[in-house]
């Protein structure tokens, strides 16, 4: 088969479409012939040498895919050769074939084609596990979503609205903020021109954000705490702004706030299976009903993954960037 190989750590041009060995599924795995994958920020970090795959997982980038089952391990039930599916991966999505534990497979949501479905596994599982499992978002609360125009952001806006929350977003341009508004965001903050702490406090009459979904990490930690409502919860899902920061415990204690930092990739297979099952039960019906729609900026041939990485690095896109085999 062919896969996108990281020939050395560095710029996008180190990604090379190469012939490699075909994976053999373990008894609890299925082999998927990949129709499409999608680019995530974690893939950019892996390409640069900052995010190693978990032990035993594929060395190739790609944390999600969609496609058709090519082979089924001896211990797998409920799935058959020829079934269409999408999957949450620990790696290997940038390839023609990928082996994945059966618990991380999900059927296509009703009304979603097999290509578009590649835009869903990572964002849906990330948003569900953080906004619901970790931050316990409830109807009537205000959630602040940083990076509202991203793949995670565009999905989280729609999901939070569907759960009855009031949605605030940060983004870096008027065009991205308009896209967020079109998806249901109520409070629009241009982080290049506004102080998001002041903006969210003003928009909520001083209350602040009950939940903050943060992709920046260290750079935003202090300001996120300042923006937090009493009993508020911060869920850190990205480290674009660095990994180390000073934490003002006094301010956090004064609001009885909490900070959690999570990732999907390194979780045990049974935990990923639990999340995937919850997403199919609770999120797929929202997609089938039209309450949530996958937002895709563009589709690029997988053999040109380097160009897709340049697009995501430039951050001019809205929603997901897909890779098609």
N, C-alpha and C positions, 0 to 999 in steps of 0.2 A: 504494500500500500504506500501512499504518500502521506507525509505529515510535515507540518511547519517545524523545522529544527532550529534551535538557538545555537548557532555555530560558535559563538563566543558572546560574552556579556557586552552590551553596548547599545548603539543606536538602532533604529528600526531595520536598517539594512542587514543586520545580523540574522534576521529571520529568513530562512531559505526553505523552499518547498522541495523536499528530498524524498527519495525512496527509502523506506525503513521496513523493519520486520512487522508482520501483522500480529496484533495481540491475540492471545488465546484466552478465552473466558474461563475463569475459575468456576467451580460447581455452583456458587451462589451469584454468578454474574451472567449478564447477557452481552453480546457483541452487537453494537449498533453501527450500521452503515450511515455515516453522518450526511445529512442533507445541508445543514447549516450550523454554525456556531456563532458566538458573539464576543465582542471585545470588552473586557473589563479592566479597570485600573490595575487590578492584581496582575494581569498579564503583562502590563508595561513594567511593573516592578520585577517580575520574574525575568523578563528579557534583560533587565539592567543588573541582575544578580542580587537583588534585594529580597527575594521571596521564593525560597526553595520549595519544591513540591514536597508533600508529606512522604515519609518513607513508604516505598512499595507502590506509589502512584506513578502515572505516566510522566515522563520527563517533558512532554510537549505542552505548550500553553493551552488554555481553554477550559473554563470552569462550567460550561453548559453546552448543550447541543440539542438538536432535534434530528430525527431520522427514522430509519426502518430497521427492525430487529433482523440481524443476519444469522445469529446463532444463539442458542440458549443453553446455559450450564445445566448439568444433570440434576442439581438441587433446586432449580427454579420452577415455580408454579405460577400460573396466572398470566403468563406472557408466552407468545408463540412467534415463530419465525414469520416475518411479513407484517407484524403489528407496527403501526406508526406510534411514535412516542417522543417525549422530550426528557431530558435527564440533567440532574445536578451532578457535576463531576468534581473530582479532586485534581484533574488535569487531563490533557489529551484530546480536548475538543477540536483543536486545530489539526484535524486528521481525517482521512477517509473512513477509518474504522476506529472505534474506541470500546474498550471493555469497561463495564460499570456494574456495581452491585445492584441487584434487582430492586432493592428497597429505594433506590434513588431514581427509579424510572417513574414517569407520570404520563398518563394518557394526554392526548391533545385536548385542550378545552373545546367545548362545543363551539363551532363557528370559526375556529382558528386553523389555518392551513399549516402544513408541516414546516415550511420555511419560517413563517412568522413565529411559530412556537419556540424557535431558538432564542428569541428575545425574552423569554419568560422565566426559566428555572432559577437563575441566580437572583434576579430582582425580586421575584415573588417570595422565594425562601428567605432572602435577607430581610425584606420588609416585614413579613409575617413574624419571623423569629425575633426581630428587634422591637417592632411597634407593639406586638401583642405579647409574646412570651416574656420579653425582658422589660419593656416600658409600660405594659398594661394600659395602653391607650383606650380610653372609653369615650362614648358619645358625649358631646358638649365640651370636651377639653380642646385646648389650643395646642397644635403641634407645629413646631418650627422645623422645616426641612431645609438643610443647607444643600446647595447644588441642585436647585429645583429643576434645572433643565437637563440633568443627567438621566441615564437609564434608571437608576434607583429613584431619583427625584420624581421623574414623570410618573412612575408607577406608584410611589408613595403618596403623591398628591391625590390620585384617584382612589387609592385604597382607603386613605384616611377620611376622605369625604364620604365614601360609601359606608364607613363605620360611624358617621355622624360627628366627626371632629371638625373644628375650624382650622383651616390650613394657612400657615404663613411660610413663605419661601424666601431664600436669598438666591440671587443670580447676578451675573455680571454685565447684562445688557438689557436694553428695553425689549429687544426681540425675544430673548429668552423669558423675560418676565411676562410678556404677552402670551407666550406659549403656555406658561404655568397658569395664567389666569384662564385661558381657554379650557384647561383641564380641571379647573375648579378651585384654584388657590384664591384665598380671600385677601391676604395681606402680602403685598409685593415689595420686596426690599432689594434695591440695587446695592450690593456690598461695596462697589467701587465708589459710590457717591454718598452712602448713608451709613451711619453707625447702627448695626442691626440691633444692638441692645436698646438704644433709645427708640428705634422704630417699633420694636415689638412691645415695649412698655407703653408707648403712646397709643398704639393700635388696640391694646387690651386694657386701657384705662389703668395702667400701672400693675396689672395682674402678672404679666409675663407669660412665658410658655410653660405649659404643663409637661410637655414632652419635647425634647430636641433630638432630631436624627442628624448626626454630625459626621461628615466625611473628611474633616480637616484635622482633627486630633489636637496636637499640642498648641498650635497657633490660636485656636479658638477656645481653649479650655476655660481660661479666666473669664472671657466675655460670655461664654455659654452659661457659666454659673451666675453671672450678673443678670442674665436674661431669664433665669429660671424662676418659675412661680413657686410658692410654698408647696412642699411635697412634690416638687417637680423631678423629672427623671431625664437624664442625658444618656443616649445610646450612641457610643462612638463606633462607627463602622469603617472608618478610613483614616489614613494618616498622611494625607496630602500636605498638611501643614506641620509635619514633624512628629517625633515620637516622645519627646521629653518636655515637660513643663512643670512649673511650680503650682501646686494645688493649695488654694486657700481653704483649709478645712473649716476655719471659723465661719466664713461666708456660707459654705455648704451646710454646716450645722444649723446656722441661723434660719435657713429655709427648709431644713429637714429634707434636703435634696439627695440625690444619688447619681453616681456616674458608673456606667457599665461600658466595657469594651469587648466586642465580640467579633469573631470571624466564623465563616462556615467551613472553610477548606480543611482545617485540621480537626474538625469534630469527628468523633467515632461514627462508624457507618450506621449504627442503630439510632443515633441521635439524628443524623441526616434523614434516615428513613422516616422517623417520627415527624420531622418538619415537612417532608415531602407529602406525607399522608395528610397532615393538617392543611396544607396548601390545596391539595386536590379537593378536600372536603369543604373548605371555607372560602377559598379564593377563586377556584375555577368557576363556581356558579356566578360570581360577580362578573367574570369575563364573559361567560355565556349570556348573561343578561344585558351586556353592553355598559354596565356601570364602570368597568375598567377596560381599556383597549390598549394593546401593545403599541408603543410609540417607537417607530423605526426611522432613523435619520437617513440611512442609506445601506445598500448591500454591495459588498466588494468581493471579488473572487478570493477564495482562501489562499490561492497561490500568490496573491499580492497582499499578504497580511501586513507587510511592512507599511504599505500605504494606509491601511486601516489604523495602524498604530500612530501614524503621523496625524491622522484626522482626530483621534481621541486625545492625543497630546496637545494639539492646538486648542481643544475644547470649544470649537465653534459649532459642534453638533448639538442637536436636541433629541434626547432619547437614545436608543441603542444603535450601534454600528454592527451589522451582521457580516459574517464571512460565509460564502456559499461554496460548496465543493463543485 
